[in-house]
Amino acid sequence: MSVIADQALDLPPAQRLRLIDKIWRSLSVDPDQIPVQETVLDELDSRRKKYKEKPSSLQDWADLKKTISQNRGETN
């Protein structure tokens, strides 16, 4: 690992989070330069196709979260 990475790992958690945020924001300046794995693109294409075939199959996040919690036996 590089010296910079080692130094970053030695930072306290709050400072590491700020560093991560700064790096993440720098990546968002030119998102087309971020490589995306072919398997991720394939999955997105598959989901887009399923949505186009049946748009009503989408679930609202609040409803989905509730369903997941119920299936896990949680009460929220």
N, CA and C atoms as an extended XYZ file, in Angstrom:
228
Properties=species:S:1:pos:R:3:atomname:S:1:resname:S:1:resid:I:1 pbc="F F F"
N         0.853       -1.177        0.000 N   MET     1
C         0.000        0.000        0.000 CA  MET     1
C         0.896        1.237        0.000 C   MET     1
N         0.392        2.321       -0.522 N   SER     2
C         1.197        3.531       -0.608 CA  SER     2
C         1.323        4.213        0.752 C   SER     2
N         2.289        5.088        0.842 N   VAL     3
C         2.516        5.846        2.068 CA  VAL     3
C         1.289        6.708        2.383 C   VAL     3
N         0.702        7.301        1.358 N   ILE     4
C        -0.479        8.145        1.567 CA  ILE     4
C        -1.625        7.322        2.151 C   ILE     4
N        -1.838        6.128        1.614 N   ALA     5
C        -2.912        5.269        2.126 CA  ALA     5
C        -2.639        4.876        3.570 C   ALA     5
N        -1.403        4.547        3.874 N   ASP     6
C        -1.053        4.192        5.256 CA  ASP     6
C        -1.317        5.357        6.203 C   ASP     6
N        -0.966        6.564        5.761 N   GLN     7
C        -1.204        7.746        6.583 CA  GLN     7
C        -2.709        7.984        6.769 C   GLN     7
N        -3.469        7.768        5.713 N   ALA     8
C        -4.917        7.948        5.804 CA  ALA     8
C        -5.530        6.961        6.797 C   ALA     8
N        -5.038        5.731        6.785 N   LEU     9
C        -5.557        4.715        7.698 CA  LEU     9
C        -5.197        5.005        9.151 C   LEU     9
N        -4.181        5.794        9.367 N   ASP    10
C        -3.788        6.173       10.728 CA  ASP    10
C        -4.630        7.321       11.289 C   ASP    10
N        -5.411        7.964       10.436 N   LEU    11
C        -6.248        9.082       10.891 CA  LEU    11
C        -7.375        8.575       11.786 C   LEU    11
N        -7.867        9.426       12.685 N   PRO    12
C        -9.044        9.057       13.479 CA  PRO    12
C       -10.253        8.875       12.546 C   PRO    12
N       -11.233        8.080       12.960 N   PRO    13
C       -12.387        7.793       12.108 CA  PRO    13
C       -13.066        9.038       11.512 C   PRO    13
N       -13.265       10.075       12.303 N   ALA    14
C       -13.949       11.267       11.792 CA  ALA    14
C       -13.157       11.910       10.650 C   ALA    14
N       -11.851       11.942       10.783 N   GLN    15
C       -11.023       12.526        9.725 CA  GLN    15
C       -11.000       11.630        8.483 C   GLN    15
N       -11.007       10.315        8.688 N   ARG    16
C       -11.066        9.394        7.539 CA  ARG    16
C       -12.367        9.582        6.774 C   ARG    16
N       -13.471        9.761        7.509 N   LEU    17
C       -14.755        9.994        6.849 CA  LEU    17
C       -14.738       11.284        6.034 C   LEU    17
N       -14.142       12.342        6.584 N   ARG    18
C       -14.048       13.595        5.838 CA  ARG    18
C       -13.188       13.409        4.578 C   ARG    18
N       -12.117       12.639        4.701 N   LEU    19
C       -11.270       12.367        3.550 CA  LEU    19
C       -12.027       11.570        2.491 C   LEU    19
N       -12.764       10.561        2.925 N   ILE    20
C       -13.575        9.765        1.992 CA  ILE    20
C       -14.564       10.668        1.267 C   ILE    20
N       -15.222       11.545        2.015 N   ASP    21
C       -16.194       12.463        1.417 CA  ASP    21
C       -15.534       13.351        0.368 C   ASP    21
N       -14.369       13.876        0.698 N   LYS    22
C       -13.661       14.750       -0.236 CA  LYS    22
C       -13.263       13.993       -1.502 C   LYS    22
N       -12.763       12.771       -1.340 N   ILE    23
C       -12.387       11.955       -2.500 CA  ILE    23
C       -13.621       11.623       -3.333 C   ILE    23
N       -14.708       11.228       -2.665 N   TRP    24
C       -15.944       10.874       -3.369 CA  TRP    24
C       -16.457       12.054       -4.188 C   TRP    24
N       -16.444       13.253       -3.586 N   ARG    25
C       -16.907       14.449       -4.293 CA  ARG    25
C       -16.015       14.749       -5.497 C   ARG    25
N       -14.728       14.479       -5.377 N   SER    26
C       -13.833       14.721       -6.504 CA  SER    26
C       -14.146       13.776       -7.670 C   SER    26
N       -14.614       12.569       -7.360 N   LEU    27
C       -14.982       11.623       -8.413 CA  LEU    27
C       -16.247       12.049       -9.143 C   LEU    27
N       -17.149       12.707       -8.444 N   SER    28
C       -18.417       13.093       -9.051 CA  SER    28
C       -18.274       14.242      -10.040 C   SER    28
N       -17.113       14.878      -10.083 N   VAL    29
C       -16.890       15.971      -11.027 CA  VAL    29
C       -16.968       15.453      -12.461 C   VAL    29
N       -16.448       14.271      -12.706 N   ASP    30
C       -16.463       13.692      -14.048 CA  ASP    30
C       -16.842       12.210      -13.962 C   ASP    30
N       -18.129       11.926      -13.739 N   PRO    31
C       -18.562       10.538      -13.530 CA  PRO    31
C       -18.312        9.616      -14.722 C   PRO    31
N       -18.181       10.179      -15.918 N   ASP    32
C       -17.924        9.334      -17.087 CA  ASP    32
C       -16.548        8.685      -17.049 C   ASP    32
N       -15.674        9.176      -16.193 N   GLN    33
C       -14.335        8.628      -16.080 CA  GLN    33
C       -14.250        7.481      -15.070 C   GLN    33
N       -15.359        7.198      -14.383 N   ILE    34
C       -15.369        6.129      -13.381 CA  ILE    34
C       -15.708        4.816      -14.084 C   ILE    34
N       -14.819        3.844      -14.022 N   PRO    35
C       -15.101        2.574      -14.687 CA  PRO    35
C       -16.220        1.810      -13.979 C   PRO    35
N       -17.066        1.194      -14.787 N   VAL    36
C       -18.170        0.398      -14.255 CA  VAL    36
C       -18.018       -1.015      -14.809 C   VAL    36
N       -18.089       -1.998      -13.921 N   GLN    37
C       -17.927       -3.392      -14.338 CA  GLN    37
C       -19.059       -3.797      -15.279 C   GLN    37
N       -18.726       -4.634      -16.219 N   GLU    38
C       -19.697       -5.116      -17.201 CA  GLU    38
C       -20.880       -5.811      -16.515 C   GLU    38
N       -20.605       -6.543      -15.440 N   THR    39
C       -21.692       -7.241      -14.748 CA  THR    39
C       -22.684       -6.250      -14.127 C   THR    39
N       -22.192       -5.106      -13.689 N   VAL    40
C       -23.077       -4.079      -13.131 CA  VAL    40
C       -23.948       -3.501      -14.244 C   VAL    40
N       -23.344       -3.212      -15.388 N   LEU    41
C       -24.110       -2.690      -16.522 CA  LEU    41
C       -25.157       -3.700      -16.993 C   LEU    41
N       -24.780       -4.980      -17.002 N   ASP    42
C       -25.735       -6.027      -17.393 CA  ASP    42
C       -26.922       -6.072      -16.431 C   ASP    42
N       -26.644       -5.953      -15.136 N   GLU    43
C       -27.714       -5.976      -14.136 CA  GLU    43
C       -28.639       -4.768      -14.313 C   GLU    43
N       -28.062       -3.613      -14.557 N   LEU    44
C       -28.882       -2.416      -14.779 CA  LEU    44
C       -29.755       -2.574      -16.020 C   LEU    44
N       -29.191       -3.129      -17.087 N   ASP    45
C       -29.968       -3.378      -18.304 CA  ASP    45
C       -31.114       -4.338      -18.030 C   ASP    45
N       -30.843       -5.384      -17.257 N   SER    46
C       -31.869       -6.365      -16.922 CA  SER    46
C       -33.005       -5.723      -16.125 C   SER    46
N       -32.646       -4.904      -15.144 N   ARG    47
C       -33.666       -4.245      -14.323 CA  ARG    47
C       -34.476       -3.246      -15.139 C   ARG    47
N       -33.789       -2.528      -16.037 N   ARG    48
C       -34.499       -1.572      -16.894 CA  ARG    48
C       -35.501       -2.305      -17.795 C   ARG    48
N       -35.083       -3.445      -18.332 N   LYS    49
C       -35.964       -4.238      -19.194 CA  LYS    49
C       -37.189       -4.724      -18.413 C   LYS    49
N       -36.963       -5.236      -17.193 N   LYS    50
C       -38.085       -5.699      -16.368 CA  LYS    50
C       -39.038       -4.556      -16.053 C   LYS    50
N       -38.495       -3.376      -15.776 N   TYR    51
C       -39.338       -2.220      -15.475 CA  TYR    51
C       -40.175       -1.842      -16.696 C   TYR    51
N       -39.548       -1.813      -17.879 N   LYS    52
C       -40.278       -1.438      -19.089 CA  LYS    52
C       -41.388       -2.436      -19.405 C   LYS    52
N       -41.136       -3.718      -19.091 N   GLU    53
C       -42.148       -4.749      -19.339 CA  GLU    53
C       -43.312       -4.631      -18.365 C   GLU    53
N       -43.025       -4.216      -17.129 N   LYS    54
C       -44.074       -4.142      -16.114 CA  LYS    54
C       -43.737       -3.044      -15.090 C   LYS    54
N       -44.016       -1.787      -15.443 N   PRO    55
C       -43.692       -0.668      -14.537 CA  PRO    55
C       -44.339       -0.788      -13.159 C   PRO    55
N       -45.478       -1.436      -13.085 N   SER    56
C       -46.177       -1.565      -11.801 CA  SER    56
C       -45.454       -2.499      -10.831 C   SER    56
N       -44.421       -3.190      -11.315 N   SER    57
C       -43.692       -4.105      -10.442 CA  SER    57
C       -42.778       -3.374       -9.452 C   SER    57
N       -42.550       -2.083       -9.684 N   LEU    58
C       -41.714       -1.317       -8.747 CA  LEU    58
C       -42.442       -1.106       -7.436 C   LEU    58
N       -41.663       -1.053       -6.357 N   GLN    59
C       -42.235       -0.799       -5.041 CA  GLN    59
C       -41.661        0.490       -4.488 C   GLN    59
N       -42.487        1.225       -3.807 N   ASP    60
C       -42.058        2.414       -3.102 CA  ASP    60
C       -41.080        1.992       -2.009 C   ASP    60
N       -40.032        2.800       -1.754 N   TRP    61
C       -39.018        2.439       -0.775 CA  TRP    61
C       -39.625        2.205        0.607 C   TRP    61
N       -40.545        3.050        1.029 N   ALA    62
C       -41.141        2.886        2.359 CA  ALA    62
C       -41.882        1.550        2.460 C   ALA    62
N       -42.608        1.188        1.400 N   ASP    63
C       -43.329       -0.086        1.397 CA  ASP    63
C       -42.357       -1.270        1.388 C   ASP    63
N       -41.321       -1.160        0.586 N   LEU    64
C       -40.340       -2.234        0.512 CA  LEU    64
C       -39.628       -2.420        1.844 C   LEU    64
N       -39.267       -1.317        2.469 N   LYS    65
C       -38.608       -1.380        3.772 CA  LYS    65
C       -39.516       -2.051        4.803 C   LYS    65
N       -40.794       -1.720        4.756 N   LYS    66
C       -41.755       -2.324        5.676 CA  LYS    66
C       -41.849       -3.839        5.438 C   LYS    66
N       -41.905       -4.234        4.167 N   THR    67
C       -41.979       -5.652        3.818 CA  THR    67
C       -40.748       -6.401        4.311 C   THR    67
N       -39.585       -5.816        4.092 N   ILE    68
C       -38.335       -6.445        4.538 CA  ILE    68
C       -38.339       -6.605        6.061 C   ILE    68
N       -38.742       -5.558        6.762 N   SER    69
C       -38.774       -5.620        8.221 CA  SER    69
C       -39.734       -6.698        8.702 C   SER    69
N       -40.884       -6.787        8.069 N   GLN    70
C       -41.879       -7.804        8.459 CA  GLN    70
C       -41.317       -9.209        8.205 C   GLN    70
N       -40.642       -9.385        7.082 N   ASN    71
C       -40.089      -10.710        6.750 CA  ASN    71
C       -38.971      -11.096        7.699 C   ASN    71
N       -38.322      -10.114        8.291 N   ARG    72
C       -37.251      -10.391        9.245 CA  ARG    72
C       -37.775      -10.478       10.671 C   ARG    72
N       -39.080      -10.278       10.835 N   GLY    73
C       -39.667      -10.370       12.159 CA  GLY    73
C       -39.487       -9.127       13.000 C   GLY    73
N       -39.140       -8.018       12.366 N   GLU    74
C       -38.942       -6.767       13.079 CA  GLU    74
C       -40.272       -6.019       13.176 C   GLU    74
N       -40.388       -5.213       14.182 N   THR    75
C       -41.572       -4.365       14.310 CA  THR    75
C       -41.115       -2.916       14.335 C   THR    75
N       -41.453       -2.192       13.291 N   ASN    76
C       -41.094       -0.768       13.189 CA  ASN    76
C       -42.315        0.059       12.912 C   ASN    76
